[in-house]
Structures are given as structure tokens and as C-alpha cells.
Amino acid sequence: MATSDLSMLEGGIASVDRAVAGLNLPDDMRDVLVEPWREIAAGLPITMDDGSRKVFRSFRIQHSAARGPYKGGIRFHPNADQEHTKALSMLMTWKSALVDIPFGGAKGGVMVDTMAISQREHQLIARRYIMSIHHVLGVNRDIPAPDLGTNAKTMAWMMDAYGALNGYEQGIVTGKPVSLGGSYGRDDAPGRGAALVGDMAARDAGAMVDGMSVVVQGFGAVGSAAARTIQGLGAKVIAVSDAYGGLFNSNGLDITGLANHVRQGNPVPEFEDGDKIDNSDLLELQCDMLIPAAIENVITTENAPRIKAKIIVEAANQPLSSDADEILNAMGVTVVPDILANAGGVIVSYFEWAQNIQAFRWPLDRVNEELSRFLQSAYDAVSERAQSRGLTMRSAAYEVAVSRVVEAIELRGFLR
């Protein structure tokens, strides 16, 4: 990353600062909005498969519960340190507020390389993590979910670990297997939501997704769902990538075949439906829409000037550095910010939580219909504010989200 680029936390705070200024909020409100309500750090001692003992550093940052229980995923990744987790927890607060669901924001992190541990070790870490923080969790207090390095199976282990200590509580985590109370559509929701919002952005620009050329960076759960959904809307997905590299086909890739190929444990570049391409070159391809769906800061001041997409949909968390964002805005690129573009996951997590509380399951059609409705409402609020105040979509989204959190803080009398 270029030295001039802000860190993920600094970039998030900068967005809040702009919203505070744009909303004419008092200066002392800024610290209330930025500082987490609670930060927990815990060492997780684990006996590894070879008999050795290792302690993994872990965190749970509860940023704000002004609008409802804390909500946010748990990330297993070597870089999931306290600052990184803090940045993501704050992002969750704004995301929940923007799409107007009754949650606050939180995030969990365990500093572990999931590629270097066995399934048994993964399960032990997941259970130990919950044992270390269960006292601050609860269906009306803090509800974890999966994130990078975790999945539905991890959530099943965590639900079981919490239940062993506190009694069975189906709604204590979301993103669970459907057979354990998970919601239909939850796995695809982040990627599906990004594609739907991309379609809204295209229409807002007077274009149609049907016939557009789209590049998807990252082909995990989010990227593959985004590619599949946007292709279903008529777009031509010309390139995708994973950690091993990318694949390019100007005529459009066979996304269904590629998904089956990857599901069998094969790397994207080994699929025989296009030409291999480096991840860095993939981001700079000529296309109508670019969907970064992997990790943060893949577009920085170094490569931003070479981006050729007309619309960027942030399916990952902060895939653009703050400085790259300014460069792309100056170039006239429409950037749909992450707190809107990848909010599908927390929206359907809200649906899952609500279903668990009612002990009732919605059919997939209803889940997808409600997801689209929530995203359209949020998109309309952002678009209207951006147009009326001459703002970028990111600045407009943060103003909408921050104003809703401030309203909750004031109504509840937290500062009296």
C-alpha cells in the first residue's frame, strides 16, 4: 500500500469527520461517534494437533448499541488485530443504521491463518473464543455472525459453545446452517445485495446492467454470489479472480461452471474458459462495472489512476483506500460505498434473528423480496441526499447513517 494511503481505521474516521462537518454537529459529538463503547481482548490457549500449545490473540469490539443490540461478524485472519477489528466494528454501526435495521455495530477478530490449521483446531479456537466473551453476548445484547475465515459451520460451533454455558439460544448467532435455524438466502446475501445495488447504480446513471461488462475481484462466497446474480440480470462477467490469480474472457465467463470448479477445491485460473490474468491487471481491465469482493485496500493511490470502470461497487469492506476514493471521484467514477453495497449480509442476518425470535422460518422468495426492498430504500435515501447536496455516494451514505445514530443517542438521553 502506498505510504500516502490512510489506514482502514483512519479512513473510516475521516468519513465520519466529513459527516460530522456536513451535518453541522457539535465537535464533542465526534468523539462519541468514533470511540467504541467496549473493547475486549482475550488470549485463546489451544492444544494443537501435534500436542504443542499456542495462544491466539482475539478481540471483540462493541462500537455502538445506540440503535439496538451490537451486531457484527467474527473474522479469523492473521491481520485481524485490535485496530483492524475496531475499524470494522465502526463500519458495522453505519451499515446497520444506513439500511435502517435495529442493530448497532460490533466486530470480532482472531489472529489466525485458517489455511494453516486443521478443522479440529478451527473448532477449538471458535469454542474457546465464545467461552472467553460469552458474558457480553446475548440475543438482545450482541449477536455475532460469520466473516472472512469463518462460515456457517463455525457459527454452529459457536452457538453450541454458548448454549453449553448459557442454555440453548438459537438467535445468539446468525449465518448458521439452515438446519440449525439459519435463514434461507443468508449465504448469498452479501454478494446478491452488491449485485442488486450495482443494478440500482446503473439505472441511476441512465444505463442498464443488461449487456454491461463486469469484473469481479474475489470469487469466494461474496464474489461468486455477486457474479452469479449480476449475470442473471443480463450482465457479461468478463473476469473474476481468487488468491491464485484471475481468469479473463471478453465474451463472458461460464459462472455456473466456474463456481462448480471452485466448489471442488480448484483455483479459478485453472478453469478452462478463458485466459489467465494477474490480480493487479484484472482490477485495471476495461469494463463498465468493477466489483471488488475480497479484502480491503486493493485500490490505492498507486493503481487508482489506471482504473477504467465507470462504476465501482464495494462488495468488500473498504476495498478502496480513502485517498484512492478521492482520485476516482475526480475521475468521474461512481463509487457505491461498502456500507450500502455489502449490507445484504447484515440485512438477512436481521431477518434470521427475527425468525429465530418468532420460531418461524421465511421462504427464500420472501427473504429475497425483503432484501431487495431494504436495499432499495437505503439506496434511494443515499441517492436523494447525494443529488440534493452535491455529495459523493459515500459522503451521502455516511451523513444518512450518522444522523440516524445521533438521533438515537439524543432520544435515549445518553449524554445527559
Stockholm file with secondary structure:
# STOCKHOLM 1.0

chainA/1-416         MATSDLSMLEGGIASVDRAVAGLNLPDDMRDVLVEPWREIAAGLPITMDDGSRKVFRSFRIQHSAARGPYKGGIRFHPNADQEHTKALSMLMTWKSALVDIPFGGAKGGVMVDTMAISQREHQLIARRYIMSIHHVLGVNRDIPAPDLGTNAKTMAWMMDAYGALNGYEQGIVTGKPVSLGGSYGRDDAPGRGAALVGDMAARDAGAMVDGMSVVVQGFGAVGSAAARTIQGLGAKVIAVSDAYGGLFNSNGLDITGLANHVRQGNPVPEFEDGDKIDNSDLLELQCDMLIPAAIENVITTENAPRIKAKIIVEAANQPLSSDADEILNAMGVTVVPDILANAGGVIVSYFEWAQNIQAFRWPLDRVNEELSRFLQSAYDAVSERAQSRGLTMRSAAYEVAVSRVVEAIELRGFLR
#=GR chainA/1-416 SS CCTTSCCHHHHHHHHHHHHHHHTTCCHHHHHHHHSCSEEEEEEEEEECTTSCEEEEEEEEEEEECSSSSEEEEEEECTTCCHHHHHHHHHHHHHHHHHTTCSCCEEEEEECCCGGGSCHHHHHHHHHHHHHHHGGGCBTTTEEEEECTTCCHHHHHHHHHHHHHHHCCCGGGSSSCCGGGTCCTTTTTHHHHHHHHHHHHHHHHTTCCSTTCEEEEECCSHHHHHHHHHHHHTTCEEEEEEETTEEEECTTCCCHHHHHHHHHTTCCGGGSSSSEEECHHHHHTSCCSEEEECSCSCSBCTTTGGGCCCSEEECCSSSCBCHHHHHHHHHTTCEEECHHHHTTHHHHHHHHHHHHHHHTCCCCHHHHHHHHHHHHHHHHHHHHHHHHHHTCCHHHHHHHHHHHHHHHHHHHHTTTC
#=GC SS_cons         CCTTSCCHHHHHHHHHHHHHHHTTCCHHHHHHHHSCSEEEEEEEEEECTTSCEEEEEEEEEEEECSSSSEEEEEEECTTCCHHHHHHHHHHHHHHHHHTTCSCCEEEEEECCCGGGSCHHHHHHHHHHHHHHHGGGCBTTTEEEEECTTCCHHHHHHHHHHHHHHHCCCGGGSSSCCGGGTCCTTTTTHHHHHHHHHHHHHHHHTTCCSTTCEEEEECCSHHHHHHHHHHHHTTCEEEEEEETTEEEECTTCCCHHHHHHHHHTTCCGGGSSSSEEECHHHHHTSCCSEEEECSCSCSBCTTTGGGCCCSEEECCSSSCBCHHHHHHHHHTTCEEECHHHHTTHHHHHHHHHHHHHHHTCCCCHHHHHHHHHHHHHHHHHHHHHHHHHHTCCHHHHHHHHHHHHHHHHHHHHTTTC
//
